[in-house]
Amino acid sequence: MAEQHTATEATPPSEHGGGFPPFDKGTFASQLLWLAIFFIALYLIASKLALPRVGSVIAARRKRISDDLGEAARMKDAADAAIAAYEKGLAEARARAQAMAAATRDKLNAEAEVQRKALEATLHGKLAVAEETIAAAKTAAMANVRSIAEEAAIAIVARLTGTAPSKAAAAAAVDAAIKL
């Protein structure tokens, strides 16, 4: 009969090489030696090749950043100067506009004053003519009123008394009534 292996039986160490090699005490010293050799080789490669390249990239970036900051400061100064020039020009333009507005206002006020005085003079002339016309009309009306009053007085007295007074007596009575 042939021997059967079951899962519970242990396999001899010679078949699988005797366990996990990094934990094997017999090969531990050689592994440490190779670790040191590779670490030193990696360190030398990194320090001689990779680190100078990284350092030069970092230095170039620092230089570029400082140059960019310097350029930004220069541009900021230029922008501040441009803003100051703009503000100065704007203030000058406002001052000129206000001066022009004041000059125009003064000129228009002077012209309006001249026109007002001319209009007042014209109106005073027309008023004087109107007052003269009114005075003449009043005088004419008063003359008519006097004659009408005399005629009315004669008619009233004639009606009341039956006899008509003379024109001279009626004129004297009207003159006396007007003076009151």
Buried (B, 14 or more C-beta within 10 A) or exposed (E): EEEEEEEEEEEEEEEEEEEEEEEEEEEEEEEEEEEEEEEEEEEEEEEEEEEEEEEEEEEEEEEEEEEEEEEEEEEEEEEEEEEEEEEEEEEEEEEEEEEEEEEEEEEEEEEEEEEEEEEEEEEEEEEEEEEEEEEEEEEEEEEEBBEEBBEEBBEEBEEEEEEEBEEEBBBEBBEEEEEE
